[in-house]
Amino acid sequence: MNVLKSKNKISSFIERGRTGYTREDHWNLDMTLLNVMVKGMKDLSQCRRGYPAGYESEEKWNKDFREALASLEAVLLFIDNDGQGNNYDDIDKYIKAEKRVYKNAQKGLNFVAKNFWSLWC
């Protein structure tokens, strides 16, 4: 690792400790927030008890929660695996896959927005 890269990593570490985020996070804030949401929801799925008012059952809440998490995780997987379009032999297939993933992710984001104040252990 070169010295400049090490210096930048240390600076970012300190900045994140002081402010909670780094300038690098701003470059791709959507992905920064998505990573935090997915990791938080995974942890939350292990400690949740009960379900919020407005849901008819814990089973329905759990099903919706799992579907939302899966739709958000799918974006991360798509970007990790296919984000450069390397796994597609033509751009039209890539664009269709990208639209499908992001449309499905919108369902997860809608769930988070609707249930934002109920995402706790």
Summary of the structure (lengths in Angstrom):
residues: 121
radius of gyration: 17.8
end to end distance: 40.3
largest distance: 57.0
contacts: 277
relative contact order: 0.10
helix: 77%
strand: 0%
